[in-house]
Amino acid sequence: MAIRRPLCHIGQARPATSATLDPCMTPTAPPAILADNLTKAYDRAKAVDGLSFRVETGSVVGLLGGNGAGKTTTLAMIMGLTTPTLGSVRVFGADMALERGKVLHRINFESPYADLPHRLSVRQNLSVFGKLYGVPRLKARVAELAEGLDLVELLDRRTGQLSAGQKTRVALAKALINEPDLLLLDEPTASLDPDSADWVRSHLERFRRNRGATILLASHNMGEVERLCDRVIMMRKGRLLHDDPPEVLIARYGRETLEEVFLDVARGHGAASLAASHAP
């Protein structure tokens, strides 16, 4: 008896149900982030200008650029805090200008420049954000983070009484409270001494490995970016300049470190470096 195989001609529609999968279709999960012609204009100035990129689930991607490159505005649009003038950004398939409520519970953000309420204790701050995210077993989760981030002795201290480095660790604990699938980081090791910064990076590497999380990292620490990131998105004046692995950029510019590449780009020497690297 001959086996009848499904026809998969272009344009042929086949109904799909939740119980069975269409044999002509290969379901794929959407990327963690998909930006398409993302643009944000303020009056006549464009903070972000036609930015398109994708971040695959489980990857760590650096978002780089000098001051005014558009990184903060890009992060704000990814979180749905700022509406694009043109284009769109989707997180796990949800349009963040229209559907951010579908995925906000899967996202978190950390920046040492965004202060937590100073009059609340560390424990109170973490508990408030944990309740906002609906974290189960919240007391146990706070205790786990306090142990992992060396905050046990600080839990009942007012956040405003902490040093800059201590506040950075508390901000990271807040960002991990809901075990996010997408973690957005803005200078996560700012104000930390080298030993503490290395410890935080190791913690992020373990979190990504154990959770399978996606991380988008904005940082001016190029050594940190080289260590953590699979790929680098480099912006200049709101536009995409490069989207490559760090080692590819280093080789392309004929440099030894990503910091040297960044300085070339920031000082407008990129074209000369590229030309020199391709000279016979």
BELQUI-V736068 format. One record per pair of residues at least 24 apart in sequence whose ideal C-beta (glycine too) atoms are under 6 Angstrom apart, sorted by sequence separation. I is the first residue (numbers start at 1). J is the second residue. D is the distance in Angstrom with one decimal. If there is no record, write none. Layout:
I,J,D  I,J,D
This chain:
149,173,5.1  168,192,5.7  31,56,5.3  32,57,4.7  48,73,5.2  47,73,4.3  48,74,5.6  165,191,5.1  164,191,3.7  165,192,5.0  145,173,4.4  183,213,5.6  165,196,6.0  122,154,5.1  123,155,4.3  181,213,5.8  182,214,4.9  183,215,4.9  184,216,5.2  185,217,4.7  186,218,4.8  187,219,5.7  226,258,5.0  40,73,5.2  122,155,5.1  123,156,6.0  225,258,6.0  125,159,5.7  121,156,5.2  222,258,4.3  121,158,5.7  122,159,5.8  222,259,3.8  120,159,6.0  222,262,5.6  118,159,5.5  118,160,2.8  135,177,5.9  116,159,5.1  135,178,5.6  40,84,5.7  41,85,4.5  40,85,5.3  129,174,5.2  133,178,3.9  38,84,5.6  39,85,5.1  39,86,3.9  126,173,6.0  130,177,4.9  39,87,5.1  122,170,5.4  129,177,5.4  38,87,4.3  37,87,3.6  36,87,5.4  38,89,5.5  36,88,5.3  35,89,4.6  34,90,4.5  112,168,4.6  33,91,5.8  112,171,5.7  110,171,5.1  30,92,5.9  110,172,5.4  30,93,3.7  110,175,3.5  108,175,4.5  108,178,5.9  108,180,4.0  107,180,5.6  106,181,4.3  107,182,4.8  108,183,5.9  109,184,4.5  110,185,5.3  111,186,3.7  110,188,5.8  112,190,4.6  112,191,5.9  75,184,5.7  71,218,4.9  32,182,5.4  63,216,5.8  58,212,5.2  60,215,4.4  61,216,5.5  62,217,5.2  63,218,4.5  58,214,6.0  57,214,5.5  62,225,4.3  70,235,5.3  69,235,4.2  62,229,4.0  69,236,5.7  60,228,5.3  64,232,5.8  70,238,4.1  60,229,5.1  60,230,5.5  61,231,4.9  62,232,4.4  63,233,5.3  64,234,4.7  65,235,3.7  59,230,5.0  65,236,6.0  53,233,5.4  32,214,3.9  49,238,4.0  51,240,5.4  48,238,4.8  49,239,5.0  53,243,5.8  47,238,5.6  46,238,5.2  66,266,4.6
